[in-house]
């Protein structure tokens, strides 16, 4: 896996149901390294810290390999890397091969795979239709958030080096599928309940499904 674009956003406002909303989803490529901090990417807009940023969502990654799919669905949008809201556009990122808890060296940073992105109304606004939410869920390749274990700069061209492979874990792809499945896989849930790469509130949510 290799970074092919680093992206950050300035705050953007729009009206949603009569209310002014600020978002950081409109990310654009940068031509300089970006700094991965413990809670966010330095200089990047994080408007709603209830659902973005923080220890377990410090940075969002999306696969460059999925761009042709989305460009095919929405050819009239203004396409640049960062369009899916990611800080890092990564070549050959495969959610089926990324496991929650995996640790990678990336540039000067040490990062851990945490959880998939769940699409929200801001994503729908950017694409101009709420249909994109179900399309994102159905397509299954969600990208991934990461936890920053050691802060540092990353840049275009940096490769991911696997440091620790998570044992008894679940892939980002399977976890994303689990979140939206009508019939939850109890084996996957049990594997995740003691995984400290997930926040306690997420594990509590998963435990509820076992009732």
C-alpha positions as CSV (number, residue, x, y, z in Angstrom):
1,X,0.0,0.0,0.0
2,X,1.3,3.4,-0.9
3,X,0.0,7.0,-0.3
4,X,-0.8,8.7,-3.6
5,X,-2.5,11.8,-2.2
6,X,-2.6,13.6,1.1
7,X,-5.8,15.7,1.6
8,X,-7.1,18.3,4.1
9,X,-10.1,20.5,4.2
10,X,-11.0,24.0,5.2
11,X,-14.4,24.5,6.9
12,X,-17.3,24.5,4.4
13,X,-20.9,25.6,5.3
14,X,-24.2,24.5,3.8
15,X,-27.8,24.5,4.7
16,X,-29.5,21.3,5.8
17,X,-33.1,21.2,6.9
18,X,-33.0,24.9,7.5
19,X,-29.9,24.7,9.7
20,X,-26.4,25.9,8.8
21,X,-23.9,23.0,9.0
22,X,-20.1,23.2,9.0
23,X,-18.2,20.2,7.5
24,X,-14.7,19.1,6.8
25,X,-15.7,16.6,4.1
26,X,-14.5,18.8,1.2
27,X,-10.9,17.7,1.3
28,X,-8.4,18.7,-1.4
29,X,-5.0,17.3,-2.2
30,X,-1.9,19.0,-0.7
31,X,1.6,19.2,-2.1
32,X,3.3,19.0,1.3
33,X,3.6,16.3,4.0
34,X,0.8,16.3,6.5
35,X,1.1,15.6,10.2
36,X,-0.8,12.8,11.9
37,X,-1.6,13.8,15.5
38,X,-3.2,11.7,18.2
39,X,-6.6,13.3,17.7
40,X,-6.6,14.6,14.2
41,X,-4.6,15.6,11.2
42,X,-2.9,18.9,11.8
43,X,-4.6,21.8,9.8
44,X,-7.6,19.7,8.8
45,X,-11.1,20.7,9.6
46,X,-13.0,18.4,12.0
47,X,-16.4,20.0,12.6
48,X,-18.2,17.4,14.6
49,X,-16.0,15.6,17.0
50,X,-18.8,13.4,18.2
51,X,-18.4,11.3,15.0
52,X,-15.0,12.4,13.6
53,X,-11.5,12.8,15.0
54,X,-10.4,11.6,18.4
55,X,-8.2,8.7,19.4
56,X,-9.9,6.1,17.2
57,X,-10.7,8.2,14.2
58,X,-7.6,10.4,14.0
59,X,-7.3,10.0,10.2
60,X,-9.4,8.5,7.5
61,X,-8.0,6.4,4.6
62,X,-9.7,5.5,1.3
63,X,-8.5,3.3,-1.5
64,X,-7.6,4.9,-4.9
65,X,-8.6,1.6,-6.4
66,X,-12.3,2.3,-5.6
67,X,-12.3,5.7,-7.4
68,X,-13.2,4.3,-10.9
69,X,-16.4,2.8,-9.4
70,X,-17.6,6.1,-7.9
71,X,-16.5,8.1,-10.9
72,X,-18.6,5.8,-13.0
73,X,-21.7,6.4,-10.8
74,X,-21.2,10.2,-10.6
75,X,-19.3,11.3,-13.7
76,X,-20.4,14.9,-13.5
77,X,-18.9,15.6,-10.1
78,X,-15.6,17.5,-9.9
79,X,-13.3,14.6,-9.2
80,X,-10.0,15.0,-7.2
81,X,-8.5,12.8,-4.6
82,X,-10.1,13.5,-1.2
83,X,-13.5,13.3,-2.9
84,X,-14.6,10.5,-0.5
85,X,-13.6,12.6,2.5
86,X,-10.3,10.9,3.1
87,X,-7.1,12.4,4.5
88,X,-5.0,9.7,2.8
89,X,-5.7,8.3,-0.6
90,X,-4.0,4.9,-0.7
91,X,-3.1,2.8,-3.7
92,X,-4.0,-0.9,-3.2
93,X,-5.7,-0.5,0.1
94,X,-7.9,-3.5,0.5
95,X,-10.4,-3.6,3.4
96,X,-10.5,-7.4,3.2
97,X,-6.8,-7.5,4.1
98,X,-6.9,-4.9,6.8
99,X,-7.7,-6.3,10.3
100,X,-8.8,-4.3,13.3
101,X,-5.7,-3.9,15.4
102,X,-3.1,-4.2,12.7
103,X,-0.2,-1.8,13.3
104,X,1.8,-0.1,10.4
105,X,4.7,2.1,10.2
106,X,3.8,5.0,7.8
107,X,6.3,7.8,7.2
108,X,7.4,9.0,10.6
109,X,4.1,7.8,12.2
110,X,3.0,4.5,13.8
111,X,-0.7,3.8,13.1
112,X,-3.3,1.2,14.0
113,X,-6.3,0.1,11.9
114,X,-9.5,0.8,13.9
115,X,-12.9,0.9,12.2
116,X,-14.7,1.5,8.9
117,X,-16.3,4.8,7.9
118,X,-20.1,4.9,8.3
119,X,-21.6,7.4,5.7
120,X,-23.7,10.3,7.0
121,X,-25.9,13.1,5.6
122,X,-22.8,15.3,4.9
123,X,-21.6,12.7,2.5
124,X,-25.0,12.6,0.9
125,X,-25.0,16.4,0.5
126,X,-21.6,16.4,-1.1
127,X,-22.7,13.8,-3.7
128,X,-26.1,15.6,-4.2
129,X,-28.3,12.6,-3.4
130,X,-29.2,10.5,-0.4
131,X,-29.0,7.4,-2.7
132,X,-25.2,7.5,-2.3
133,X,-25.6,6.3,1.4
134,X,-27.1,3.0,0.4
135,X,-24.7,2.7,-2.5
136,X,-21.8,3.1,-0.2
137,X,-23.1,0.5,2.2
138,X,-23.9,-2.0,-0.7
139,X,-20.5,-1.5,-2.3
140,X,-18.8,-2.5,0.9
141,X,-15.4,-0.9,0.5
142,X,-15.6,1.7,3.3
143,X,-12.1,2.8,3.8
144,X,-10.7,2.8,7.3
145,X,-10.0,5.1,10.2
146,X,-6.7,4.8,12.1
147,X,-5.4,5.4,15.5
148,X,-2.1,7.3,15.7
149,X,0.2,5.5,18.2
150,X,3.2,7.6,17.4
151,X,2.7,11.0,15.8
152,X,4.6,12.0,12.7
153,X,4.6,13.3,9.1
154,X,3.4,11.3,6.1
155,X,3.7,12.2,2.5
156,X,2.8,11.1,-1.0
157,X,4.9,8.1,-1.9
158,X,5.2,6.7,1.6
159,X,4.6,2.9,1.8
160,X,2.8,1.0,4.7
161,X,5.1,-1.4,6.6
162,X,3.2,-4.0,8.6
163,X,4.7,-4.0,12.2
164,X,2.1,-6.1,14.1
165,X,-0.6,-8.3,12.6
166,X,-3.7,-8.5,14.8
167,X,-4.6,-11.9,16.0
168,X,-8.1,-13.2,16.3
169,X,-9.5,-10.1,14.7
170,X,-12.0,-9.2,11.9
171,X,-11.3,-7.4,8.7
172,X,-12.5,-3.9,8.1
173,X,-14.6,-5.3,5.2
174,X,-16.3,-7.8,7.4
175,X,-16.9,-5.3,10.2
176,X,-18.5,-2.9,7.9
177,X,-20.8,-5.7,6.6
178,X,-21.6,-6.6,10.2
179,X,-22.7,-3.1,11.1
180,X,-25.4,-3.1,8.5
181,X,-26.3,-6.8,8.3
182,X,-29.8,-7.8,9.5
183,X,-28.5,-11.0,10.9
184,X,-25.3,-10.2,12.8
185,X,-22.4,-12.7,12.8
186,X,-22.0,-13.6,16.5
187,X,-18.5,-15.0,15.9
188,X,-17.3,-11.7,14.5
189,X,-18.9,-9.8,17.4
190,X,-17.2,-12.0,20.0
191,X,-13.9,-11.5,18.3
192,X,-14.3,-7.7,18.6
193,X,-15.6,-7.4,22.1
194,X,-12.1,-7.4,23.7
195,X,-10.3,-5.7,20.9
196,X,-8.8,-2.5,22.3
197,X,-8.4,-1.0,18.8
198,X,-12.1,-0.2,19.1
199,X,-13.5,2.4,21.6
200,X,-15.6,1.1,24.5
201,X,-18.8,2.7,23.1
202,X,-18.4,0.7,19.9
203,X,-17.8,-2.6,21.8
204,X,-20.8,-1.8,24.0
205,X,-22.9,-1.3,20.8
206,X,-21.7,-4.7,19.5
207,X,-22.5,-6.5,22.8
208,X,-26.1,-5.3,22.5
209,X,-26.5,-7.3,19.3
210,X,-25.8,-10.5,21.2
211,X,-29.0,-10.2,23.3
